[in-house]
Amino acid sequence: MDWGAVIVAAGRGTRMGAADNKIYLTLDGRPVLAHALEAFELCAAVTSVAIVVAPGEESRVADIVRAEGFAKVSEIVPGGSERQDSVYIGLTALRTDGVLVHDAARPLVTSAQIEACCRAAEAEGAAALAVPVKDTIKVSDGAGFIVSTPERRTLWSVQTPQAFRREELMEAHRLARSEQATATDDAMLLERLGRKVAIVSGDYSNLKITTPEDLPIAELLLARRRRESDGT
């Protein structure tokens, strides 16, 4: 299969409390977006990348792509009002057999993780990067009381990228749109169709930049990764 990627960068990230979109915040001297894109640029399985951005920010993202020399970026398109809308727009901008969907706010993803998702999806139909839940999870009744405790060994915290056959994911999106169904990630849309999504073991360092404390944590993780690669 040939693989494309939809990089979702259209969110505003209000929980960051920053004046600017979090994908433009500086991480190790470069925009958060640049770190995420680099992993896809280095992944041999990926041939093209479509970036979905907030309307009006196309030229700003194009400047980053040009400055970083990302040759695989084929499209920069304005997103919709919700993440689900933005992903669908990105899907229509690609022509590859397979597609990876990745949140630009996860800058520490690696090309090896991307490759692993592609291979799992080729074998199983769809795949999502995930890590085991560390904490004990409780289910509430909505009124402030615990009603049950799921078995922790069955729980996974899902990440991105998630990998799919592009036409199959588009079908799932179209059905959700026609039924006005919403999902917090794309694997959920495949689940609605009764399709299985394989789990690919990820890494806890593939964090999502969501709140202000996430950025310095990402800086520390990047520094550790650099020391490990240098053998120091």
C-alpha positions as CSV (number, residue, x, y, z in Angstrom):
1,M,0.0,0.0,0.0
2,D,1.1,3.6,-0.6
3,W,0.5,5.8,2.4
4,G,-0.5,9.4,2.9
5,A,-1.0,11.3,6.1
6,V,-3.5,13.9,7.3
7,I,-1.9,16.2,9.9
8,V,-4.7,17.8,11.9
9,A,-3.5,21.3,12.8
10,A,-6.8,23.3,12.7
11,G,-7.5,23.4,16.5
12,R,-7.2,26.4,18.6
13,G,-6.0,24.7,21.8
14,T,-7.8,27.0,24.3
15,R,-6.6,24.9,27.2
16,M,-3.0,26.1,26.5
17,G,-4.0,29.6,27.5
18,A,-1.6,31.0,24.9
19,A,-2.4,33.9,22.5
20,D,-1.2,31.8,19.5
21,N,-2.2,28.4,18.2
22,K,-0.2,25.8,20.1
23,I,1.2,24.3,16.9
24,Y,3.3,27.5,16.4
25,L,4.7,27.5,19.9
26,T,8.5,26.9,20.1
27,L,9.8,23.5,21.1
28,D,13.6,23.2,21.1
29,G,13.8,26.2,18.8
30,R,11.3,25.0,16.2
31,P,7.5,25.2,15.9
32,V,5.6,22.2,17.4
33,L,4.2,21.5,14.0
34,A,7.7,21.2,12.5
35,H,8.6,18.4,14.9
36,A,5.4,16.4,14.0
37,L,5.9,16.9,10.3
38,E,9.6,15.8,10.5
39,A,8.6,12.3,11.6
40,F,6.4,11.8,8.6
41,E,9.1,13.3,6.3
42,L,11.5,10.7,7.6
43,C,9.1,7.7,7.4
44,A,9.8,5.8,4.1
45,A,6.2,4.4,4.1
46,V,4.7,7.8,3.7
47,T,4.6,9.4,0.2
48,S,2.4,12.5,0.7
49,V,1.1,14.7,3.5
50,A,-1.9,16.9,3.7
51,I,-2.0,19.5,6.5
52,V,-5.4,20.7,7.6
53,V,-5.1,24.2,9.2
54,A,-7.3,26.9,10.7
55,P,-8.8,29.0,7.9
56,G,-6.5,31.9,7.1
57,E,-3.4,30.2,8.4
58,E,-2.5,28.4,5.1
59,S,0.4,30.8,4.2
60,R,1.8,30.7,7.7
61,V,2.0,26.9,7.6
62,A,3.4,27.0,4.0
63,D,6.2,29.2,5.3
64,I,7.1,26.6,7.9
65,V,7.0,23.8,5.4
66,R,9.2,25.8,3.0
67,A,11.7,26.8,5.7
68,E,12.0,23.2,7.0
69,G,12.2,21.7,3.5
70,F,9.4,19.2,3.9
71,A,9.1,17.7,0.4
72,K,6.3,15.3,1.1
73,V,3.7,18.0,2.0
74,S,1.4,18.0,-1.0
75,E,-1.6,20.0,0.3
76,I,-2.3,22.7,2.9
77,V,-6.1,23.1,3.3
78,P,-8.4,25.0,5.6
79,G,-10.2,22.8,8.1
80,G,-13.8,22.7,9.3
81,S,-15.5,23.7,12.5
82,E,-14.8,20.4,14.3
83,R,-11.9,18.0,14.2
84,Q,-14.0,15.4,12.5
85,D,-14.8,17.8,9.7
86,S,-11.1,18.7,9.3
87,V,-10.1,15.1,9.0
88,Y,-12.6,14.5,6.3
89,I,-11.4,17.5,4.4
90,G,-7.9,16.1,4.7
91,L,-8.9,12.7,3.4
92,T,-10.4,14.2,0.3
93,A,-7.0,16.0,-0.4
94,L,-5.2,12.7,-0.7
95,R,-5.2,9.9,-3.3
96,T,-3.2,7.2,-1.5
97,D,-4.5,3.7,-0.7
98,G,-3.8,4.1,3.0
99,V,-4.0,7.1,5.3
100,L,-2.6,8.0,8.7
101,V,-4.4,10.6,10.8
102,H,-2.1,12.5,13.3
103,D,-2.6,15.4,15.6
104,A,0.0,18.1,15.0
105,A,0.0,18.7,18.7
106,R,1.9,15.4,19.2
107,P,5.4,16.5,18.2
108,L,7.3,13.6,19.7
109,V,6.0,10.8,17.4
110,T,8.7,8.8,15.7
111,S,9.0,7.5,12.1
112,A,9.3,4.0,13.6
113,Q,5.9,4.4,15.3
114,I,4.4,5.6,12.1
115,E,5.8,2.7,10.1
116,A,4.5,0.2,12.7
117,C,1.0,1.7,12.4
118,C,1.2,1.3,8.6
119,R,2.3,-2.4,8.8
120,A,-0.4,-3.2,11.4
121,A,-3.1,-1.6,9.3
122,E,-2.0,-3.5,6.2
123,A,-2.3,-6.7,8.1
124,E,-5.5,-6.0,10.1
125,G,-7.3,-3.3,8.2
126,A,-6.9,-0.5,10.7
127,A,-4.5,0.3,13.6
128,A,-4.0,2.9,16.3
129,L,-1.1,3.8,18.5
130,A,-1.9,3.4,22.2
131,V,-0.3,2.9,25.6
132,P,-1.6,0.9,28.6
133,V,-3.5,3.1,31.2
134,K,-1.4,3.5,34.3
135,D,-4.0,4.7,36.7
136,T,-7.1,3.0,38.1
137,I,-10.1,4.3,36.2
138,K,-13.5,4.9,37.8
139,V,-16.9,5.2,36.1
140,S,-19.2,7.8,37.7
141,D,-23.0,8.1,37.7
142,G,-22.8,11.7,36.6
143,A,-23.8,12.9,40.1
144,G,-20.3,12.6,41.7
145,F,-20.4,9.0,42.8
146,I,-18.4,6.0,41.6
147,V,-20.5,3.2,40.1
148,S,-17.8,0.8,38.8
149,T,-14.1,0.2,38.2
150,P,-13.1,-1.3,34.8
151,E,-10.4,-3.9,34.7
152,R,-7.2,-1.8,34.1
153,R,-5.4,-4.4,32.0
154,T,-8.1,-4.0,29.3
155,L,-7.7,-0.2,29.1
156,W,-5.5,1.7,26.7
157,S,-4.9,5.4,26.2
158,V,-5.1,5.9,22.5
159,Q,-2.7,8.2,20.6
160,T,-2.1,9.2,17.1
161,P,-1.2,8.3,14.4
162,Q,-4.0,6.0,13.5
163,A,-3.9,4.1,10.2
164,F,-6.7,3.1,7.9
165,R,-7.5,2.2,4.3
166,R,-8.4,5.6,3.0
167,E,-11.7,4.7,1.2
168,E,-12.9,2.8,4.3
169,L,-12.2,5.7,6.6
170,M,-14.0,8.0,4.2
171,E,-17.0,5.7,4.2
172,A,-17.0,5.8,8.0
173,H,-16.9,9.6,8.0
174,R,-19.7,9.9,5.4
175,L,-21.9,7.6,7.4
176,A,-21.2,9.5,10.6
177,R,-22.0,12.8,8.8
178,S,-25.3,11.5,7.5
179,E,-26.3,10.2,10.9
180,Q,-25.0,13.3,12.7
181,A,-22.8,11.1,14.9
182,T,-19.6,12.5,16.5
183,A,-16.5,10.7,17.6
184,T,-13.4,11.9,19.5
185,D,-11.1,10.0,17.2
186,D,-11.1,8.2,13.9
187,A,-10.9,4.6,15.3
188,M,-14.2,5.3,16.9
189,L,-15.8,5.8,13.5
190,L,-14.5,2.4,12.3
191,E,-15.8,0.8,15.5
192,R,-19.3,2.1,14.6
193,L,-19.1,0.0,11.5
194,G,-18.2,-3.1,13.4
195,R,-14.6,-3.1,12.1
196,K,-11.7,-4.1,14.2
197,V,-8.8,-1.7,15.0
198,A,-5.5,-3.2,16.0
199,I,-3.5,-1.8,18.9
200,V,0.0,-0.8,18.2
201,S,2.1,-0.3,21.3
202,G,3.2,3.3,21.6
203,D,5.3,5.3,24.0
204,Y,4.3,7.5,26.9
205,S,6.6,10.2,25.5
206,N,4.3,10.7,22.5
207,L,2.3,13.2,24.5
208,K,-0.2,15.7,23.2
209,I,0.6,19.4,23.9
210,T,-2.6,20.4,25.6
211,T,-1.9,22.4,28.7
212,P,1.0,24.8,29.6
213,E,2.9,22.2,31.6
214,D,3.1,19.9,28.6
215,L,5.6,22.1,26.7
216,P,8.5,21.9,29.3
217,I,7.9,18.2,29.6
218,A,8.2,17.8,25.9
219,E,11.5,19.8,26.0
220,L,12.9,17.4,28.7
221,L,11.8,14.4,26.6
222,L,13.5,15.8,23.5
223,A,16.7,16.5,25.4
224,R,16.7,12.9,26.8
225,R,16.1,11.6,23.2
226,R,19.0,13.6,21.9
227,R,21.3,12.3,24.7
228,E,20.3,8.7,24.0
229,S,21.0,9.1,20.2
230,D,24.4,10.7,21.0
231,G,25.2,7.9,23.4
232,T,25.9,10.4,26.2
